[in-house]
C-alpha cells in the first residue's frame, strides 16, 4: 500500500510539474499599438465598421408615444481584393478578411413623447465562414425637424458597441499546414481575434414622398473607435497584441422605399463611406471607400 501511494504521488507530481513547465514555456507577446488612421490595418478596421453603420433608411417614422415598428436589415460587405487584404504589419501580411458577405440586423423603433423616436438594433450571433458577432448592439434617437407637404428633414444621433470574432490573423486552413510557404508566420492554431465595431455619429436625412414611394438622401459624420484584439499562437508565441484606431469620417446614403399591405414597407439604399489609406509608406494616401447595398423590410404596429 505504501509503495502504491508513493507511485501515485510520483505520477501526480510529474503531471503537475509538466503542466507548470508547459505554462512557463508559453511566451506571451503584447504589442499594443495606437494606429495612424491611414495605416492599412486602421483602414481595414474602419472599412468593416462602416459596413455595419445603422443609417436611418429614410425619414424617421411617424409614431405615437408607445407605438412601435420593427425591421430586418441586410447590408452587403463587398469582397476585398488580394491587395486590399494586405493589411497586417503595415501592409506586408495578408489577412483573411473575406469572411461573411453580409451583415444583418434586427431593429425596433418606439415612439417617445415630444415627437422623438427611439431605436434599438441587434445583430444576431450567427457564424458565417468563421466570423461571429459578439454582443453587437446599436441605438439611436431622432425626430423630424421639418415637414412640409411631401418633403421632410430628420436628424438622428446613433451609435454602436460590440465586436465580431474570427480566425483572421491565423485562418484555420493556414494553421493546419506546416508548409513555410503557405504558413510563413508559423500559425500553430486558428486564431480567435476580435474586432470591436464601435462608433457614434450624427445623421441628417431628407425624404420626399411620392405616393407609396419614399426617396431619401442622408449625410452623416461618424467617429470610429475601433480595436482589434489579436489572439494567435505563432512559432510558439501567444500573440495578444491590441491595435486601436480612431477617425472621423463622413457617410452618405441614397435610397428608396415603398409601402405595401398598409403596415409594411420595404426599401434599399446605397451607402458610401470615403476612407483614406496609405499602402505605400513613400506614397500619398488615397481614397479606398466602402460602397455597400443595403435592404430592409419593416412592419409598423397600429
C-alpha positions in Angstrom: 0.0 0.0 0.0 2.8 2.4 0.9 4.5 1.6 -2.4 1.3 2.2 -4.3 0.8 5.6 -2.6 4.4 6.5 -3.4 4.0 5.6 -7.0 0.7 7.7 -7.2 2.5 10.7 -5.6 5.3 10.4 -8.2 2.8 10.3 -11.1 0.8 13.3 -9.8 4.0 15.3 -9.2 5.2 14.5 -12.7 1.8 15.6 -14.2 1.8 18.8 -12.2 5.4 19.6 -13.0 4.8 19.0 -16.7 1.8 21.3 -16.6 3.7 24.0 -14.8 6.6 23.7 -17.3 4.3 23.9 -20.2 2.7 27.1 -18.8 6.0 28.6 -18.0 7.3 27.7 -21.5 4.5 29.7 -23.2 5.7 33.1 -24.2 3.1 35.9 -24.3 3.6 38.9 -26.6 1.5 42.1 -26.1 2.4 44.6 -28.8 -0.3 47.2 -28.1 -0.3 50.0 -30.6 -2.3 53.0 -31.4 -2.5 53.3 -35.2 -2.5 56.2 -37.5 -5.9 56.4 -39.2 -4.3 55.9 -42.7 -2.4 52.7 -41.8 -3.7 49.7 -43.8 -4.7 48.0 -40.5 -6.7 51.0 -39.5 -8.3 51.2 -42.9 -9.5 47.6 -42.7 -10.9 48.2 -39.2 -12.8 51.2 -40.3 -14.0 49.5 -43.5 -15.8 46.7 -41.7 -17.1 49.0 -39.1 -18.5 51.3 -41.8 -20.3 48.3 -43.3 -22.3 48.0 -40.0 -23.5 51.6 -39.8 -27.1 51.9 -38.7 -28.4 54.5 -41.1 -31.9 55.9 -40.9 -33.1 54.2 -44.0 -35.3 57.2 -44.8 -37.3 59.7 -42.7 -38.0 59.0 -39.1 -41.2 57.0 -38.9 -44.2 58.9 -37.5 -45.1 57.0 -34.3 -47.3 58.0 -31.4 -45.8 57.6 -27.9 -45.7 53.9 -27.2 -46.3 52.9 -30.9 -43.6 50.6 -32.3 -42.2 49.3 -35.5 -39.7 46.6 -36.3 -37.5 45.6 -39.2 -35.0 43.1 -40.6 -32.0 44.6 -42.4 -29.2 43.1 -44.5 -26.1 45.0 -45.6 -23.6 43.9 -48.2 -19.9 43.5 -47.3 -18.0 43.8 -50.6 -15.3 41.2 -51.2 -11.8 42.6 -50.9 -9.1 42.0 -53.5 -5.8 40.3 -52.6 -4.1 43.8 -52.5 -6.7 45.1 -50.1 -6.2 42.2 -47.8 -2.5 43.0 -47.4 -3.0 45.0 -44.2 -1.0 43.2 -41.4 2.3 44.7 -40.3 1.7 48.0 -42.2 0.6 46.1 -45.4 3.2 43.4 -45.5 1.0 40.5 -44.3 -2.2 39.2 -45.9 -5.1 38.7 -43.5 -8.2 36.6 -44.1 -10.7 39.4 -44.3 -13.2 37.9 -46.8 -15.4 36.2 -44.2 -19.2 36.9 -44.3 -20.5 38.6 -47.5 -23.2 40.4 -45.5 -24.2 41.7 -42.1 -27.7 41.5 -40.7 -29.6 43.5 -38.0 -32.9 43.3 -36.2 -34.1 46.8 -35.5 -37.0 48.3 -33.4 -38.5 51.8 -33.2 -40.6 53.2 -30.3 -42.5 56.4 -30.3 -41.5 58.8 -27.4 -43.1 62.0 -26.1 -42.4 65.2 -27.9 -42.1 63.6 -31.3 -38.9 61.8 -30.5 -38.2 58.3 -31.9 -36.0 55.7 -30.1 -34.3 52.9 -31.9 -32.5 49.7 -30.8 -30.7 47.3 -33.1 -29.1 43.9 -32.5 -27.0 41.7 -34.8 -27.7 38.0 -34.1 -24.6 35.9 -33.2 -24.8 33.8 -36.4 -21.4 32.4 -37.5 -20.6 32.7 -41.2 -17.3 31.4 -42.6 -15.7 31.7 -39.2 -16.9 35.2 -38.3 -19.4 35.6 -35.4 -20.9 38.8 -33.9 -20.4 39.2 -30.2 -23.0 41.3 -28.3 -23.3 43.7 -31.2 -25.9 46.3 -30.2 -26.8 49.7 -31.8 -29.1 52.5 -30.7 -30.3 55.9 -31.9 -32.6 58.7 -31.1 -34.1 61.2 -33.5 -37.0 63.2 -34.7 -38.4 65.1 -37.6 -37.0 68.7 -37.7 -39.1 70.0 -40.7 -42.0 68.7 -42.7 -43.9 70.4 -45.4 -46.3 68.7 -47.8 -44.3 65.8 -49.2 -40.8 66.8 -48.0 -39.2 66.2 -44.6 -35.9 66.6 -42.8 -34.9 64.4 -39.9 -32.0 64.2 -37.5 -30.6 61.2 -35.6 -27.9 60.5 -33.0 -26.7 56.9 -33.4 -24.1 54.6 -32.1 -22.9 51.0 -31.8 -21.0 48.8 -29.4 -19.8 45.3 -29.8 -17.5 43.1 -31.8 -17.1 40.4 -34.4 -14.7 37.5 -33.7 -13.0 35.1 -36.1 -9.8 33.4 -37.2 -8.4 36.5 -39.1 -4.7 36.6 -38.4 -4.3 32.8 -38.4 -7.0 31.2 -40.6 -7.8 27.6 -39.9 -6.7 26.4 -43.3 -3.3 28.1 -42.9 -2.8 26.8 -39.3 -3.4 23.3 -40.5 -0.3 23.2 -42.6 3.4 23.2 -41.7 4.5 24.4 -45.2 6.5 27.5 -44.6 5.4 29.0 -47.9 1.7 28.5 -47.1 2.2 29.4 -43.4 5.1 31.9 -43.4 4.1 33.3 -40.0 4.1 30.0 -38.1 0.5 29.8 -37.2 0.1 26.8 -34.9 -3.7 27.0 -34.3 -6.7 29.0 -35.7 -6.7 32.5 -34.1 -9.6 33.9 -32.0 -9.3 37.5 -32.9 -11.9 40.2 -32.1 -12.7 43.4 -34.0 -14.7 46.0 -32.0 -17.1 47.8 -34.3 -17.7 50.9 -32.0 -18.9 54.2 -33.4 -21.2 57.1 -32.8 -22.4 59.9 -35.1 -25.0 62.4 -36.3 -27.1 61.9 -39.4 -29.4 64.3 -41.3 -32.0 62.6 -43.6 -34.0 64.4 -46.3 -37.0 62.5 -47.7 -39.5 63.0 -50.5 -42.8 61.1 -50.5 -44.4 60.3 -53.8 -47.5 58.1 -53.2 -46.4 54.7 -51.9 -42.8 55.6 -52.6 -40.3 57.5 -50.5 -37.0 58.7 -51.8 -34.3 59.7 -49.3 -30.7 61.0 -49.1 -28.7 61.3 -46.0 -25.3 62.6 -44.8 -23.6 61.8 -41.5 -20.5 62.5 -39.5 -19.2 59.3 -37.8 -16.5 58.9 -35.2 -15.0 55.4 -35.4 -13.4 54.0 -32.2 -12.2 50.6 -33.4 -10.0 48.0 -31.8 -8.5 44.6 -32.8 -7.6 42.2 -30.1 -5.3 39.6 -31.5 -5.3 36.1 -30.0 -3.0 33.9 -32.1 -0.4 31.3 -31.4 2.6 31.7 -33.8 6.0 30.0 -33.6 5.1 29.0 -30.0 4.4 32.6 -29.0 0.9 33.6 -27.8 0.3 37.0 -29.5 -2.2 39.1 -27.5 -1.5 42.4 -29.2 -4.1 45.1 -29.2 -4.4 47.6 -32.0 -6.6 50.7 -31.7 -7.6 53.3 -34.3 -9.9 56.3 -34.3 -11.1 58.6 -37.1 -14.0 60.9 -38.0 -15.4 60.2 -41.5 -18.4 61.3 -43.5 -21.0 58.8 -44.7 -23.6 59.2 -47.4 -26.7 57.2 -48.4 -29.3 57.4 -51.1 -32.3 55.1 -51.5 -36.0 54.5 -51.8 -38.7 52.5 -50.1 -42.2 51.5 -50.8 -45.2 50.9 -48.6 -47.5 47.9 -49.2 -50.2 46.0 -47.4 -51.0 49.0 -45.2 -48.4 48.4 -42.5 -45.4 47.0 -44.4 -42.5 48.8 -46.1 -39.5 47.5 -48.0 -36.6 49.5 -49.2 -33.0 49.6 -50.5 -30.2 52.1 -50.3 -26.6 52.6 -51.3 -24.2 53.5 -48.5 -20.9 55.3 -49.4 -18.1 55.9 -46.8 -14.9 57.5 -48.1 -11.8 56.0 -46.3 -8.2 57.1 -46.6 -5.3 54.6 -46.7 -1.6 54.7 -47.4 -0.5 51.3 -48.6 3.0 52.5 -49.6 5.0 54.5 -47.0 6.6 56.5 -49.7 3.3 57.4 -51.5 0.5 59.8 -50.6 -2.7 58.4 -49.1 -5.7 57.7 -51.4 -9.4 57.1 -51.1 -10.4 53.4 -50.8 -14.1 53.7 -49.9 -16.8 51.4 -48.8 -19.8 51.2 -51.2 -22.5 48.9 -49.9 -26.0 47.9 -51.0 -28.5 47.5 -48.1 -32.0 46.1 -47.9 -34.7 46.2 -45.2 -38.3 45.1 -44.5 -40.3 46.9 -41.9 -43.6 46.4 -40.1 -45.4 49.2 -38.2 -47.9 48.3 -35.5 -51.3 50.1 -35.1 
